[in-house]
Amino acid sequence: MLTQPPVDWPLASSIALLGVQVANGAARCTTISGADAVALRAALGKANMLSQWVQDPTTSATFGLTVRPMVAGEDTCRETFGPA
């Protein structure tokens, strides 16, 4: 099994409450833009597809991310998971 330390979540917003629930509540979906996108992109550059993200290193809650680029006018959450 591959292990690695968790990656610190770089945004002030809670990773656990990020975006909206989709896929019958099994996942959450959001679009990050502006200064938050710049901060997250820098952190993503230090992570890999196995990275687990943590908001508070003193807790055991970690989160996985699936990230993809989008084009203007695209609603990735709706197109991936259907209407909310």
C-alpha positions as CSV (number, residue, x, y, z in Angstrom):
1,M,0.0,0.0,0.0
2,L,1.3,3.4,-0.9
3,T,1.2,6.0,1.9
4,Q,2.1,9.6,2.1
5,P,1.4,12.5,4.4
6,P,-1.8,14.4,3.9
7,V,-1.7,17.7,2.0
8,D,-2.8,20.9,3.8
9,W,-6.0,22.4,2.4
10,P,-5.0,25.9,1.2
11,L,-8.4,27.6,1.3
12,A,-10.2,29.3,4.2
13,S,-13.5,27.6,3.2
14,S,-14.2,24.2,4.7
15,I,-13.2,21.3,2.5
16,A,-15.9,19.2,4.2
17,L,-18.6,21.7,3.1
18,L,-17.2,22.7,-0.2
19,G,-19.8,23.0,-3.0
20,V,-23.0,21.1,-3.2
21,Q,-23.9,17.5,-2.6
22,V,-24.2,15.4,-5.7
23,A,-24.5,11.7,-6.6
24,N,-27.2,11.0,-4.0
25,G,-25.0,12.7,-1.3
26,A,-22.0,10.5,-2.0
27,A,-19.9,13.3,-3.3
28,R,-19.6,17.1,-3.4
29,C,-19.0,19.3,-6.5
30,T,-17.8,22.9,-6.9
31,T,-16.0,25.3,-9.2
32,I,-13.1,27.2,-7.8
33,S,-12.1,30.5,-9.4
34,G,-10.2,33.7,-8.7
35,A,-7.7,33.9,-5.9
36,D,-8.9,30.6,-4.5
37,A,-8.1,28.9,-7.8
38,V,-4.6,30.4,-7.8
39,A,-4.0,29.1,-4.2
40,L,-5.4,25.7,-5.0
41,R,-3.4,25.3,-8.2
42,A,-0.2,25.9,-6.3
43,A,-1.1,23.2,-3.8
44,L,-2.2,20.8,-6.5
45,G,1.3,21.2,-8.0
46,K,2.7,19.6,-4.8
47,A,0.1,16.8,-4.7
48,N,-0.7,13.7,-6.8
49,M,-3.8,11.6,-7.5
50,L,-3.3,9.6,-4.3
51,S,-3.0,12.8,-2.1
52,Q,-5.5,13.1,0.7
53,W,-6.3,16.6,1.8
54,V,-6.7,17.8,5.4
55,Q,-8.1,21.1,6.7
56,D,-6.9,20.6,10.3
57,P,-3.9,18.4,10.9
58,T,-5.1,17.6,14.4
59,T,-8.1,15.7,13.2
60,S,-8.2,12.5,11.3
61,A,-10.7,13.6,8.5
62,T,-9.0,13.5,5.1
63,F,-10.6,14.1,1.7
64,G,-9.8,13.1,-1.8
65,L,-10.2,15.4,-4.8
66,T,-11.0,14.9,-8.4
67,V,-9.9,17.9,-10.4
68,R,-10.4,18.8,-14.0
69,P,-10.2,22.0,-16.1
70,M,-13.3,23.6,-17.6
71,V,-14.1,26.0,-20.3
72,A,-16.2,29.2,-20.1
73,G,-19.9,28.6,-19.8
74,E,-19.5,25.0,-18.7
75,D,-21.4,23.7,-15.6
76,T,-19.2,20.8,-14.7
77,C,-21.3,19.7,-11.7
78,R,-24.5,19.5,-13.7
79,E,-22.8,17.8,-16.7
80,T,-21.0,15.3,-14.5
81,F,-23.7,14.5,-12.0
82,G,-26.9,15.8,-13.4
83,P,-29.3,18.4,-11.9
84,A,-29.0,19.0,-8.2
